């Protein structure tokens, strides 16, 4: 997304100069991102999602849609419709990130020795779940079928051969550059800690969801952990037991970038999208059919 820069802006974000006094002072009072994590465990009913995926995959058997695609698209639509969640704090200032980027790890092969690659997908206002479905397949295939090493890994491969004092100085220098928004694109381009949100799909490995910390490195303010599917039981309005699939998610965010009311409304939107996945076929900025705020 092209954004006109003003004095004090970074190349990856606009400086929010007119925030209220409390949010302006928080980076000074509470300077460490990792000390200001807000964590929520969220259980999502998959009844609507399962029905939606069955229909979509019957229409498109070659490129199957998945729960991961629904969750990432719903989360990114939430970030775009609730832009305060796309803020970050660095250099004692609060910035509005210029792009909306989803990061995740791609395992090149399912064995212990296989390498991992970080994939970053930038969502636009007109993106949809169909767009992400194609983008994800292209991104994963590219990551698995190339031996090319990203610039960040190349830099680390050089640094690891250096004396410890030199590595220490280089890392300090990069942190200083990040303070002023001057880190070279060659370092930030493939680094998930400079994305809107990092997603990790533990459910694909048969693991439960859980808490994941944020990083002091980079500018990332959000982390989503997706667990394996579970079976839950509840009583319907007639008092009969109802069986349904659920998925548990762990959501970690930097509590300094917004307030609790804004977070709660954002979670309400995310739940609405997961219960109405057909809304994800609309552009990211498209209004929902029903008022999710009620």
Residue pairs with C-beta under 8 A, 6 or more apart in sequence:
1 98
1 99
1 100
1 124
1 125
3 9
3 14
3 98
5 11
5 14
6 14
6 15
8 15
8 17
8 93
9 15
9 95
9 181
10 90
10 95
10 181
11 98
11 181
12 95
12 97
12 98
12 99
12 181
12 188
12 194
12 219
13 88
13 95
13 96
13 97
13 98
13 181
13 219
14 95
14 96
14 98
15 93
15 94
15 95
16 87
16 93
16 94
16 95
16 96
19 94
23 94
23 256
24 94
26 36
26 89
26 256
27 89
27 92
27 93
27 94
27 256
28 92
30 36
30 256
31 92
32 216
33 89
33 214
33 215
33 216
33 221
33 254
34 213
34 214
34 215
34 216
36 254
36 255
36 256
37 213
37 214
37 252
37 253
37 254
37 255
38 252
38 253
38 254
38 255
38 263
39 211
39 250
39 251
39 252
40 250
40 251
40 263
40 267
41 209
41 248
41 249
41 250
41 251
42 248
42 249
42 250
42 251
42 267
42 270
42 271
43 232
43 246
43 247
43 248
43 249
44 246
44 247
44 248
44 249
44 271
44 274
45 232
45 244
45 245
45 246
45 274
45 275
46 67
46 229
46 244
46 245
46 246
46 247
47 244
47 245
48 274
48 275
48 276
48 277
49 67
49 70
49 274
49 277
50 245
52 70
52 277
52 278
53 65
53 66
53 67
53 70
53 277
56 65
57 64
57 65
60 133
63 133
63 134
63 137
65 129
65 133
67 203
67 226
67 229
67 247
68 199
68 201
68 204
68 226
69 129
69 132
69 133
69 136
70 129
70 274
70 277
70 280
71 199
71 224
71 226
71 247
71 249
71 274
72 102
72 104
72 132
72 199
73 127
73 128
73 129
73 132
73 280
74 270
74 273
74 274
74 277
74 280
75 102
75 197
75 199
75 224
75 270
76 100
76 102
76 123
76 127
76 132
76 196
76 197
76 284
77 273
77 279
77 280
77 284
78 85
78 266
78 269
78 270
78 273
79 85
79 86
79 100
79 196
79 197
79 222
80 86
80 100
80 123
80 125
80 284
80 285
81 269
81 284
81 285
82 262
82 265
82 266
82 269
83 96
84 257
84 258
84 262
85 221
85 222
85 253
85 257
85 258
85 262
85 263
85 266
86 96
86 97
86 100
86 196
86 221
87 94
87 95
87 96
87 97
87 221
87 257
87 258
88 94
88 95
88 97
88 219
88 220
88 221
88 254
88 257
89 95
89 221
89 254
89 256
89 257
90 178
90 179
90 181
90 219
91 178
91 179
91 180
91 181
94 256
94 257
95 219
97 196
97 219
99 122
99 196
100 122
100 123
100 124
100 196
100 284
101 120
101 121
101 122
101 123
101 194
101 195
101 196
101 197
102 120
102 121
102 123
102 195
102 196
102 197
102 199
103 118
103 119
103 120
103 121
103 192
103 195
103 197
103 198
103 199
103 220
104 118
104 119
104 192
104 198
104 199
104 200
104 201
105 116
105 117
105 118
105 119
105 192
105 200
106 116
106 117
106 118
106 119
106 139
106 140
106 143
106 144
107 114
107 116
108 114
108 115
108 116
108 117
108 143
108 144
109 144
117 143
117 144
117 150
118 150
118 190
118 191
118 192
119 139
119 140
119 143
120 189
120 190
120 192
120 195
121 132
121 135
121 136
121 139
123 132
123 284
124 284
125 283
125 284
125 285
126 283
126 284
126 285
127 283
127 284
128 280
128 281
128 282
128 283
128 284
129 277
129 280
129 281
130 281
149 157
150 189
150 190
151 186
151 187
151 189
151 190
152 186
152 187
152 189
152 190
152 191
153 190
155 186
155 187
159 166
159 167
159 170
160 167
162 170
174 183
174 187
175 217
177 183
177 184
178 218
178 219
188 194
188 218
191 218
192 198
192 218
192 220
193 215
193 217
193 218
193 219
193 220
194 218
194 219
194 220
195 220
196 220
196 221
196 222
197 220
197 222
197 223
197 224
198 220
198 222
198 223
198 224
199 224
199 226
200 212
200 223
200 224
200 225
200 226
201 226
202 208
202 209
202 210
202 225
202 226
202 227
202 228
203 209
203 226
203 227
203 228
203 229
203 247
206 228
207 227
207 228
208 227
208 228
208 248
209 225
209 226
209 227
209 228
209 247
209 248
209 249
209 250
210 225
210 227
210 250
211 225
211 250
211 252
212 223
212 225
212 250
212 252
213 223
213 252
214 220
214 221
214 223
214 252
214 253
214 254
221 253
221 254
221 257
222 251
222 252
222 253
222 254
223 250
223 251
223 252
223 253
224 249
224 250
224 251
224 252
225 249
225 250
225 251
225 252
226 247
226 249
227 247
227 248
227 249
227 250
228 247
229 245
229 246
229 247
230 245
230 246
230 247
230 248
231 243
231 244
231 245
231 246
232 243
232 244
232 245
232 246
233 241
233 242
233 243
233 244
234 241
234 242
234 244
235 241
235 242
236 242
251 267
253 263
265 293
268 292
268 293
269 288
269 292
272 279
272 288
272 290
272 292
273 279
273 280
273 288
273 292
276 288
276 289
276 290
279 286
279 288
279 289
